[in-house]
């Protein structure tokens, strides 16, 4: 990897049920299939591993110097408004040489809202 490699973290809530992770892992697999040179991993706020800081460390160890964090949440609740920005600030402080980008939650994208409506109407 080059010093400009961008990694992606798909960030979700977490669950004790191992099947719960399957949709997040499927998104990661599609990213890998579409862009094999883009390192991608899933991370979880609680219950599951890796945590967001652990995922960041793993991507940095693999050579990422830019990390895009995509919260796979439909709603913009307390986690999105308070927890995500606080976690990102802590990670930025711990890794000042890495650029972290926190994307809006998945549910804030019009494309996803339209897709869900299309699926419901099909």
C-alpha positions as CSV (number, residue, x, y, z in Angstrom):
1,X,0.0,0.0,0.0
2,X,1.1,3.5,-0.6
3,X,1.1,6.3,2.0
4,X,-2.2,7.7,0.5
5,X,-4.1,4.4,0.8
6,X,-7.7,5.0,2.0
7,X,-9.4,2.4,4.2
8,X,-13.0,2.1,4.9
9,X,-14.7,1.1,8.2
10,X,-18.3,0.0,8.1
11,X,-19.5,0.9,11.6
12,X,-22.5,-0.7,13.1
13,X,-24.1,-1.1,16.6
14,X,-23.3,-4.8,17.4
15,X,-25.4,-7.7,18.6
16,X,-25.0,-11.0,20.5
17,X,-26.6,-12.8,17.6
18,X,-23.8,-13.8,15.1
19,X,-26.3,-13.7,12.2
20,X,-26.9,-10.0,12.8
21,X,-23.4,-9.2,11.4
22,X,-24.1,-10.8,8.0
23,X,-25.5,-7.7,6.2
24,X,-22.5,-5.6,7.3
25,X,-20.1,-8.3,6.2
26,X,-22.0,-8.6,2.9
27,X,-21.4,-4.8,2.3
28,X,-17.7,-5.3,3.1
29,X,-17.5,-8.2,0.6
30,X,-19.1,-6.1,-2.1
31,X,-16.6,-3.3,-1.5
32,X,-13.7,-5.8,-1.7
33,X,-15.1,-7.3,-4.9
34,X,-15.5,-3.8,-6.5
35,X,-12.3,-2.3,-5.3
36,X,-9.9,-5.1,-4.3
37,X,-7.1,-2.6,-3.4
38,X,-9.3,-0.8,-0.9
39,X,-8.9,-2.2,2.6
40,X,-12.3,-2.5,4.4
41,X,-13.4,-3.8,7.7
42,X,-16.4,-3.9,9.9
43,X,-16.4,-2.4,13.4
44,X,-19.0,-2.3,16.2
45,X,-20.0,0.1,18.9
46,X,-20.7,-2.6,21.4
47,X,-20.9,-6.3,22.1
48,X,-19.1,-7.4,18.9
49,X,-15.4,-7.0,17.9
50,X,-13.5,-5.2,16.6
51,X,-14.3,-1.9,18.1
52,X,-13.9,1.3,16.0
53,X,-10.5,2.1,17.6
54,X,-9.3,-1.5,17.0
55,X,-10.5,-1.4,13.3
56,X,-8.6,1.9,12.8
57,X,-5.4,0.4,14.3
58,X,-5.8,-2.6,12.0
59,X,-6.2,-0.4,8.9
60,X,-3.3,1.8,9.9
61,X,-1.1,-1.2,10.5
62,X,-2.0,-2.3,6.9
63,X,-0.9,1.0,5.6
64,X,-4.0,3.2,5.5
65,X,-3.4,6.9,6.0
66,X,-6.9,8.0,5.3
67,X,-9.9,6.2,6.9
68,X,-13.5,6.7,5.9
69,X,-16.0,5.7,8.6
70,X,-19.5,4.9,7.4
71,X,-22.0,4.4,10.2
72,X,-24.5,1.8,9.0
73,X,-27.4,3.2,11.0
74,X,-30.8,4.1,9.6
75,X,-31.6,6.7,12.2
76,X,-29.7,9.7,13.6
77,X,-30.0,9.0,17.3
78,X,-27.7,9.6,20.2
79,X,-25.0,7.3,18.9
80,X,-24.8,9.3,15.6
81,X,-25.1,12.7,17.2
82,X,-22.8,12.1,20.2
83,X,-21.0,8.8,20.4
84,X,-19.6,8.7,16.8
85,X,-18.1,12.2,16.8
86,X,-16.6,11.6,20.3
87,X,-15.0,8.3,19.2
88,X,-13.7,9.9,16.0
89,X,-12.2,12.7,18.0
90,X,-10.4,10.2,20.3
91,X,-9.1,8.2,17.4
92,X,-7.9,11.4,15.6
93,X,-6.0,12.4,18.8
94,X,-4.4,9.0,19.0
95,X,-3.4,8.9,15.3
96,X,-2.7,12.5,14.3
97,X,-0.9,11.5,11.0
98,X,-4.1,9.8,9.7
99,X,-7.0,11.6,8.1
100,X,-10.4,10.3,9.4
101,X,-13.6,11.1,7.6
102,X,-16.9,10.4,9.4
103,X,-19.7,10.0,6.8
104,X,-23.3,10.7,7.6
105,X,-25.3,7.7,8.7
106,X,-26.6,5.3,6.0
107,X,-30.2,6.5,6.6
108,X,-29.3,10.1,5.8
109,X,-28.6,9.2,2.1
110,X,-31.4,9.9,-0.3
111,X,-30.2,6.9,-2.4
112,X,-30.9,4.5,0.4
113,X,-34.3,6.0,1.3
114,X,-35.3,5.7,-2.4
115,X,-34.0,2.1,-2.6
116,X,-36.0,1.1,0.5
117,X,-39.1,2.8,-1.0
118,X,-38.5,0.9,-4.3
119,X,-38.2,-2.4,-2.5
120,X,-41.4,-1.8,-0.5
121,X,-43.3,-0.9,-3.6
122,X,-42.0,-3.7,-5.8
